[in-house]
Structure formats: C-alpha cells, structure tokens
Amino acid sequence: MTTQTLTHPGARPEPRFTLTPELRRAVTLTTLTLAGLLVGLTGQSLLHLPALQWAGYVTAFVAGGIPAGRQALHSLFVQRKLDVDLLMVLAALGAASIGQAADGAILLFLFSLSNTLQDWAMGRTSSAIQALMNLNPEGATVLRGGQEKWCELGDIRIGDILVVRPGERIAADARVTRGQTSVDESPITGESAPVDKAPGAELASGTVNLNGSVQATVIRPAGESTLARLVGLMEQAQTQKSRTESLTERWESPYALTVLLAVPAVYALLRYGSGLNVDDAWYRAMTFMVVASPCAVVISTPAVMLSAMAAAARGGVLFKSSAAMDALAGVQTVAFDKTGTLTQARMTLTAVHADDEGQALALAAGLEAHSEHPIAQAIVTAARERGVNPRTVTDAQAIPGHGIEARLPDGQVAWAGNVRLAQRQGATLDAAQQAALSDLGARGSSSVIVGVGPRVTGVMGVADALRPDIRAALDALKASGVSHRVMLTGDREEVARTVAAEVGLSEYRAGLLPEDKLRLIGELPGPVAMVGDGVNDAPALARADLGVAVASGTDVAIESADVVLMRSDLGKLAGAVRLARDARRTVITNLLFAFGVILIVAPLAVAGKVPLPLGVIAHEGGTVFVVFMGLRLLRHRL
C-alpha cells in the first residue's frame, strides 16, 4: 500500500511507505511457508490425515526452501562460495530424512521470516536513495525567448531561466535573479526552518519554493546538481564497507565450509563414539549445523552501519561508506581549516568606533556603494541590515592602494580607506581612534577609516565572520570525546590567534601552505579527522584517517572527503561522533551476542540438550535480535 501527499504539477509523489516487489514476494513466500507448516501440523497431530500432513509440509518446504536453495546454488556455482542458505536447506532436508518433517518446516519458516525481516530492515535504510530520487520533479517551467515553456528535466541547460512558483520543487541548481521567497531545504540539508532567498542567493535542486514566485538562472545541469551528487554519494556509501563488515564477509564462506565439514564429524562422533542410533545422531548433527550457522554474525555489522548512516543522512551528515562511520568512531584529533570552515568566507563589518556610529556607517556606506571590493560590500551590507540609509555622494573616485573619495552635497570631500588615505587628506587620529586601529590590527581585522576633509569620523573593522554558534559546536565536539582539536590555516599569525581564541581552540598553526597541512596531518596524534572546504584542503582531506567536507565548499573538497556536512553545520559533527561510537558499540555487542549463541548452544545441541525447533529459535531469534539492535540507531538524532 502506498500513501501519497498532494504535490505541484510535474512533481513525483513522495512515498511514505512502499512495499517493494521483492519485499512483497518475500512476505508471500513466508506466509505460504507458515500456512504449509500449520496445515501439516493439523494433518499430523489433530486430524491424523497423512495426505493433508504431507501436502502442508511439501508446501512449506517448497515455499521456504526453494528461494533459499536457489540462492545457495547461485553462490556455490557462480560466486564459488558457501553461504548460510545452503546450511539451512541441508538442515531442513536432513530433518525430513529422519522423519522430522515438522522440525524442518519450522526451520524453513523461521529462516524465511528472518530473511523477510532483514529485507524489511535493510529496506528501511536503503530507501533513502529512492526517496532522494523522488525529490526530482519531471521538469520545470523555463523562460526562453520571452515565453514560458515546460521542459523535461534532461532538457534544462545551464543559463536557462527557471520560473518557480509557490509549492513547486526546484528542478536544478540555480541562482535567483528576480523575486524573493522562502525555501524548504530540509530534503537536502535537514534544516527544518525555511531559508529566505533574494536575488543572488542559490537554490538547490530538490528543495521546495514556499511562498513567492522567483526567476532563477540555472548554474548546473540536472546531472551535476546538488541532488544528483547527493544521490551518487549515497549510492557509493552503500557499496563501501567497514573493516569489520569486510572481514565478516571474507570469513563467511570459510566458516560455512568448516561447519559443513564438521557435520559428518559430529555425526560420526555421536554414532560410533557415543553409540547413538542413526536417527538420533543425524538429528543432533542437523541441529548442530543450524545453531552453528553464522547468520547473526554476518548480518551484525551491515544492519548497524546502514541504520546509522541513514540516521546521519537524515540529520544532514552524509557518510560515503560504513568504513567512514567506523573511522569516525575512533577519531582522537580533529583538525580544522579556518576560512570557509570555522568562518563563513565572507567579509563582515565587525566593529564601528565613532561618536555617532549611525552617521559614520551612513557615510561609509554611501562611499563604498561605489566600490566592488569585498570590504566595501561588507560595509554596504551591514548598513542595509541595520536599516541605515547611505548618504548621497557624487563624483566618487577610487584611489588604488588607498580607498575611495567623493563629494558631499555641500562640496566637502568625504573619504574612506586606510591610514595612507587619511594622511593624504591631512587627517589625524585621536588617541581613542588610534587605539581602536591598533586593536583591530592585533585581531587581524582589516581597518577602514572614514572622514570628511581633515576630520576622522570613525574607524571600522571588517573581518571574515565566524560561523554562527561555532564555539558551541567545538565545545560539543570536545564533550563527545574528541580530546584534541587544532586549527590549520594559511592566514597570518595574528588572524589565526584571534580566531582560535574566539572559537575556544588552544592550539593552531598559521601561515601554512597545502603541503604544510599535509605534513602536519601525519604528525598529529591519530586517528585524525580533517575538516575543510577548499581546493587547498583536498590533499589533507585525502591524507587524514577521515576527511570531512562542508557542503558549501568546493567540489574538489567534497570529492576528497569521506563525510559531507550537508548543512555546512559543524554543530552536527559532535552528534555524528556520538552516533559513530554508538554504532561501534552496537556492532561489538551484536558480534559478542552472535558468537555467544553459537558457542553456548552448539555444544548443547551436540549433547542432545537442544531440540531442533529450539535450536532454530535460538539461531533465527539471534539474527532478528542483531537486526533490530541495528534498527535502534534509526531513532538517533544528531
């Protein structure tokens, strides 16, 4: 059954629950196996009708045994390996061979039920890819030649103008050129609050336009969009395995072969060493084969890792592999790039020292509105955000290496720039202004002096702004168990010192080239995670035990990293560490439990203390237990 929500025209409905054909077939076969078992037991124990009894048991063996048998033969003859399916089928046939068809049917039913539950559990984690693909609309309205035209997704090109109305999904990464709106970015970033978008802001494919019509220029084709990259990364994530998972899979076939070879040895020991009759010795050998099978061991790690990766993706942290999840669990040192990682890589007005801050900012904004320099734009933006109207100036002229000057309506010369421009205007800073200038320099901020003629009206500081709540994020990372945190930056010593102090880092390295970062990654106490965003961080991201990229960074950094913070929110990193460590503990618990069941129940089965149905329950119950231990992680919130 599929329930759907209403969507705009051209968008695919988002499934809340879907019973896939594979899962539907598994449920059907499990149901038939159970029905056959119940019919067989009824014919054997209640009605005493041999025909009904064998009709039921044959149905159970066919429905429960043929799929497992086909898989076992495919693994044996095509992949050249033994797996647990073969052990289960042989055990069921062995039980039937000594007149215990009911026990064999019970085994096949519980094995089928276990596999169906595993399919359902794994589907809970792997359906994230399909859910992401469903975020893509089938097309979009494009403005071409002054006319609106509906285009299929594959026909949308870079430079096209998308017309996005309220309620529609954005079909490709684009930049707003006209209009304002709010966008629901939760499908991509996990951010629950709508994000305001104005001209110049970027729109990510798969997000939803909420309340305003906008026009936006396509900046990436659909196949290279944020959504397409995210789908690709998730597909890659589900194919790469942790060391524990790879080791378990590597030993599955040798272990299954060992169990299979041990069965005749157990039979011979019981038959000729203990003097049991043929039926009893064979029955115990079959029970041993069931309980010694490594189903729970094999599924222990993937059930946990896929669940943890799905929970992390929902929270905005994308692991490219379960190996990355496992690596994060052991990280002891996290190294951070500064620009674009701890900071926003955007110049921001940080200080205004003036007798009348509003008047000084109005004058500076009026002057800097005529400049395209990032520092100038930071001042203009600050004035707009604070509701300060720029003063009107004329005849603005940039003075290279100094700043900008212009005329006020009364004919006076207004100016904004550095100390050299102030000296050129014959202006002198008083003691307070000089102190402010020195303080800004000590903190690594760029300084802008504003004046009229020979009079200085204010001193302003502009710097790369820190990410919101970055100090709290780093404190949370320390609380999560990461003992060593360090900042690596190519910036000046005074800038690095100031930023490190503001974010609460006691250790930093400044003036680094990419090769210096690469070297330091190898020298820091490991395992080391590197967090970065730029092209110059890519070598260090690749060299570290774990590379973490912020989604606002470059494509090179994202491709080099093992983990991507989809919201560029470092606050999620601490939650990811806790999740990874919880996943590792769960894997260890699962493996100890799975091996414990084998080590305890297998000898009891040989001793005749565990009948086949109870051995089946112990075996399949253990498998279901470890699966649901993994599913528990789906509830984790970063």
N, C-alpha and C positions, 0 to 999 in steps of 0.2 A: 504494500500500500504506500502511496506517495501523497503527502500533503504539500500544498503549494501556497505561496503568497502572491498577491497581485503585484505585477511589475509593469513598467512602462512598455510601450510597443517596441518590439525588436530585442528585448532582453529575454534571456532564458530564465525560467523559474528556478528558484533556489530550493533544492530538496532538503527537507528536514529529516526525512527518513526514507531510505530506499532499500528494498530487498533485491539485491542483485541476482541475476540469473544463476550464478554459481552458488550463492548462498541459498537461493530458493531450491536448487537441486539437492544441496546437502541436507536441508531441512526435510525435504520429501523422502530422501533415502533413509534418514534417521527415523522418521515416522514409520516408514514401511518396516524397518528392522524391528522397531518396538512392537508394531502390530503383529508381525510374524512371531515374535517371542511370546506375546500374550496368547495368541491363538494356539501355539504349540504347547504352552503350559496348560491351557484349558483342556486341550485334547488329551494330554498325558495324565494330568492329575485330577481333573474334575469329571470329564465326560468319558474318559478311557476309550477314546476313538483314535486308533493308530493313524488312520488316514488324515484326520484333522491335525493330529500331532505333527506328522511329518510335513504336511502342507505348510503349517506355520513355520516350522524350523527351516525348511528349504527357502521359504520367503525371506526369513531373517538372514540366512547365510548368503543368499543372492544379493539382497539389498545392502547388507552391511559388509559383505566380503568382496564382491566383485570390484567396486571402486578402489578399495584398498589394495586388492590384488593387482589390478591394472597399474596402479602407481608403483607398487613394489617391483613388478616385472619391468616397467619402464626404467626405473632406477637401476635395476640389476643389469639389463641388457643394453641400454642406451647410455646411461651415465656411468656404468661399471662400478656401482657401489650398492651396498646393502643398506636398507633403512628399516625403521621400526615397523613400517607397514607389513613387511614380509614376516616379521616375527609374530605379529598379531594374527595374521591369516593362518600361519602354520600352527599357532597355538589353538585356534578355533577348530581347525581341521583335526588336530591331534586329539582334542577333547571329544569330537564327534566319533573318532576312530575307536574309542573305547566305550562308546555308548553314552557319553555325556553331552549329547547334542544341546541340551538346555544350557549347560555351562558355556558351551561355545557360542550359543546365540546371545547369552548375556554379555560375554566378552565383546562380540561384534557390535552389539547395541551401545555399550558404554564407550567403546572405541570410536564409533561413528558419532555419538553425542559429543565426545571430547573434541573431535575434529571440527564438528559444526560450531561448537562454542569458540574454538580457536579462530575459525574463519570469521565468525562474527566479531570477535575481539580485534583481530588484525584489521578487519574492515573499518572498525571504529577509528583506527589511527591512519590508515592509508586513504580513506575517503577524502582527506583534506585536499589532495591533488584535484580530484574531480570537482570538489566544491569551489576551488580556486578557478578552475577552467570555466565553471558555470558563471563566474563573475563577468566574463567577456560577453558583451552584447553581440548580436549578429551583425551589427553595422551601426552607422551613425548618420546624422544629417550634416552634410558638408556644403559650405558656401563656395560655389565655383561660378565664375563669370557673372557674379551678382545674383545668381539664382541658387535657392536651396535645393539640394539633391540628396536622396537617400543612397548611401554607398555601403556595399558589403565590407566586412572588416578587412578582407585582403586587398580591397581597392583603395584604402585610405593611404595617402602618401605624405611624406614629410613636406611641410609648408601648407597643407590643406587647412582651411578654417573650419573647425568644428562648431556647430551651433548646438549648445547643450541646454536643454530646458529643465525646469524643476522636475525631480523624480527620475531623471534619466541617468544611466550609467555612462561613465566616460570611456570611450572606446579605445583611446590611445593616449600616450603621454603627450601633454600639450601645455602651452603657456598662455595664460589669459591675456587677451588683447582688448577686450571690451566687456564691461559689466562687472558686477560684484555678486558674490554668493557665498554660501557656506557649503562645505563638502563633508560627507561622511566618509572618512578614510579608514574606518575600523576593519573592513575586509582585508586591507593590505597591511596596516600598521598596528592594528589592535587598539588604537586610540579611540575611546568612546565618545569624546566631546567633538562636535563639529568644528572644522577648521575654516576660518574666514579666508576667502580668496578675492584678490583685487588684481587689476592689470599688472602683469609682471610675475604673478605667482604661478607656480607649476601645478598641473593637475595630473594625477597618476591614473593610469588605466585601471578599470575595475572599481573605482570609487564612485560614490553617488552624489550627484548635484541635488542639493536640498531645496533652496528657496529663491533662486534667482536665475534668470537666463543670461548666459555668457557666451562669448565667442572666444575661441582659443586656437592658437596655431600649433599644429602637430609638430613635435620635435623628435619623435622616434616612431618608426613603423611598428605596427602591432606585434610583429615577431620579435622585436627587441625591446618591448615596453617593460615597465616595472613588473607588471603582472606576468608577462611571459618569462622574464628572468626568474621570478619567484617560483613559478611552476617548474622551471628547469632545475632550479636548486633543490626543490623538494623531491623531484624525481631522482636526482643524484643522491640525495640524502638517504633514500630508502633502499639504495643498492649497495651502499658502502657500510661495512660492518665494523663493530668494535673488535678489539683483540680477543676478548672473552668469547664473543659470538663466533668469530672466525675459528678460534681454537676448538670450540664445541662442535662446529660443523665438520672440522677436519677429522675429529676423532669419532664422529657418529658412525661412519661405516666400519672402521676397525673394531669399534666396541660391539656393534651389532654382529659382526662376524665372530667375535670372541664368544658372545652369548650363544650364537647358533652352534658353534663347535662345542660349547660347554654342555649343551642339552644332552647329546648322546653319552657324554662322560658322566653326567648326573644320573642318567637312566642306568648306565652300566653299574655305577656305584651302588645304587639302590637295589637293582635287580640281583646282582651277583655278590655285592659286598654285604648288603643288609638282608638279603633273602626275601625281598618283597616279590609278590606275583607280578606278572607282566602288566596288568591293568593299573595297579596301584603305582608301580614305578614310573610307568609312562605318564600317568595323571600328574604325579608330583613334578616330573620333568617339564610338562607343559605349563604347570603353574609357575615353576621357576622361570621359564622363558618369558612369561608375561610380566612378572614383577621385576625382572632384571632388565627389561627393555628401557631405553633411555629417553622416552618421550618427554618427560618433565624436564630432563636435563637439557634436551635440545631446544625446547621452547622457552626455557627460563629467561635467557638474555634478550631475544628479539621481542618478546611480549613486553618487557620492561622498557627497552630502548625506544621502540616505536611509540609507546604510550607517552614517554617522557618528551620525545621530540614533538609529538602532536600538541602536548600541553604547552611547550615552549613556543611553538609557532603561533598558537592562539594568543599568547602573551606578547608577541612581537619580536621573538628571538628565534632566528632560523638556524638550525644546525644542519650542516651539509652532510653529516654522516653520524652514525652512532659512535664511531671512533672519536669524533669531536666531543660528543657528550661525555664519553668516558675520560677523555683527556682533561676536560674542564673540571671534573670531579677531583683530580689530583693536583691542580694548579696551586702553587705556593707564592708565585710572584706574578704581578700584573704590571706591565709597562705601558704607559700611555703616551701617545703623541699629544702635542699641545694644540696647535692650530687646526681647527675643524673637528677636534675630538673633545678636548676639555673646553675649548672655546667654540664660538659659532662661526668663526672665519668671516666675521662681518664687523666692520668698524662701527663703534657706537660711542656716542657722547657720554663720558663717564663723570665729568666734573665741570662746574662753572664757578669761577671765583670772580665775583663782581659785586659792587654796591647794589646794583639793580640787575639781578640775573635775567629777568624777563626782557629788559631793554637791551642788554648785551646780547642775548640769544637772538632777539629780533633783528638786530643789526648784522650779526654774523650770518644768520640765515639769508638775509637779503643779499649779502655779498656772495656767499657760497652757492646760491642758487644759479649763479652764472658759471660755475665750475663743475666738471665731471669727475673730479678727484674723489676717491673713496672717503677721504677725511671730510671733504666739503659735503658730500652726500649724507654723511653721518650727522652733521650739524643740521642740515635741512630736514632730515627725517625726524630728529629729536624735536625740532621746533614744531613740526606738524603734529607729532604725537602729544605734545604738551599744550597744543592749542594756541601757540604763539604765532602771530601774523608777522611774516618777514617785512622789514622796512623796504620802502621803494628806493632804489638807487639807479643811477644812469651812468653811461659811459664806463661800464665795468671793463677792466683790463687785467689779464693775468700777467704776473711778473715771474718768469721762470726762476725757480730756486728760492723764491721769497714768499709769494702768496698772491693776493688779489686786492685791487683797489678800485674805487668807484666814487661817484659824486652823489651827495645828498641833494634834496630839492633846494636847500639853502646855499648850495655851492661848496660846502665843505667837503674835504676828501675823507672818505671812510676807507678803512683797510682791515684786512685780516690775513695773518701769516705768521712767520717765525720772527726770531729776535732780529735777524738782519733787516727785515722789513720795518720793524719798529725803529731801529736805528736810522734807517733811510728816511723815516718820517720825522726824525728828531724827537721821538718819544722816549720817555724814561719810566721804568717800572719802579713803583714804590716798594718798600720793604715787604709788605704783605704779598704783593704781586710777584716779587722775586722769589719769595719763599714758596709760593704756590707753584711757580715754574720749576723750581728745584725739586719739589716733592713729586711733581708729575714725571720729571725726568728720572728720578730714583725708582719710580714704579714702572718705568718702561713705557709710559703713555706718550703719544705724540701730542705736542702742545700747539695751540692756536692762540695768538694774541690778537685782540680786537681793539681798534681805536678809531678816533676821529681827529685828524690832524696830529698834533703832538701829544694828544691826551689818550692814555690807555684806559679803555672802559671795562675790559675784562680779560681773563685768562681762562682758556678752556682746555680740557684734556679729552683726547679721543683714543680709544684702545679697542682691541678685539675683545668683544664681550664674552664672558663665561657663559656656558650653557646653564639654563635655569636649574637650580637645585643640584648642581654638580657636586658641591661639598657633601651634601646629604647622601648622594649616590656613592661617593668614595668611602664615606663612613660606614654605609651599609655593606659595602664590599668587604671592608675590614672585619665587620661583625659577622660576616658569613664564613669567616675562617681563612681568608687570604691574608697572610701575615706580612707580605712585602709588596709595597706599591711604590712605583717610581715613574717620574715624568722624563721623557726623552724628547728634546726639541732642538731644532736648528736655530732658534731665536737667540737674542742676546742674553747675557747673564742676568742683567737687571730685570728684564722682562720675565725670564724663567723664574727668578727668585720671587718676584711679586706674585705671579700666577700660582706657584707652588704654595706660597703662604696662604693665599686666598682660598685655595681648594683643600688645604689641610694635608699636603704632602710634605714629608720631612726630607725626601730625597729627590733630586733631579739632576739631569745632565743637560748642559746648554751648549750651543754652538756646534751641533752635530751635523755631519753630512750623512747621507744614506748609508755609506759604508761603515760609519761610526756606530749608527744604530744597529747594523747587522752584527758588528763585533760585540757590542755590549749585550745583545740578546744571548750570545753564547757564554758571556761571563757572569750573568746574573744567576742567583741561586734558583735552580729549576725544581719542578717543571715551570716553564714561563709562558704566559699568555701575553700577546702584544695586541694593543687596541689602537687602530689608526684609521685614516680616511683618505690619504693622498697617494699619489703615484710614488712619492719618495718613501712611503711606508711599506710598499709592496714587498721588497726584499726581506724586511724584518718580519712582516706578517707570515711570509712563507717559511722563514727560518725558525720562528718560535715553535714551541711544542703545540701551541694553539694560537691561530690568528683570528682576531675579532675585528670586523669592519663595521663602521656606522653607515647606514643606508644612504645618507646624504653625501657620502664620499664618492671617489672616482670609481669607474668600472674596474680599473686595474686592481684597486684595493679590495673591492668586493670579490673579484675572482680569485685573488690570492688568499683570502681569509677562509677559515673553517666555519666561522659563525658570523651571522649578519644581524645587527641590531636594526630591525626594520623601521623602528620609530626614531632611530638615532638617539635613543634614550638610554644613557649609561646607568640609569637607575634600575633597569631591568637586569643588569649584569649580576648583581648580588642574588637576585631571585633565581637566575639561571644556574649560578654556582650551587645554591641550596638544592635545586631540583636535580642537578647532575650528581651531587653527593647522595641524595636520597635514592636516585636510580642505582648508583653503585651499591649502596647498602642492600637494596631490594634484590639485585642480581645475586649478591653473596648469600642472602637469606634463601632465595629460591634454589640456588645450587646446593647449599647445605641440606635443605629440606629434601630435594630430589634424590641426592645421593644417600641421604639418611634413610629414606624409604627403601631404597634398593638394598642397602647394607643390613637393614633390620629384617625386612620382610622376606628377602630371597632365602636366607638360611632357614627361616621358619617354614617356608614353602617346601624346601627340601626335606625338612624334618616331619612334614605332614601336618603341621600345626595351622596351616593357612589353606583352606579350600580354594579352588579356582575362582568362584564368584567373589570371595573376599579379596583375593589377590588382584582381581580385575578392578575392584572398587579402590583398593589402595593405589594401584597404578594409575588408573584414569582420574581418580579423585586428586591425586598429586598433580597431575597435568593441569586439571582445571584450577587447582589452587594457585599454581605459579602464574597461570594466565591472569587470573583475577588480581593477584598481587601486583602484576604489571598494570592492569587497567586502573588500579587505585590512583596511579600517578596522573591520570587524565583530569583529576579534580584539582591538581596543583595550580596555584595562582602565583605568577611571578611578582 
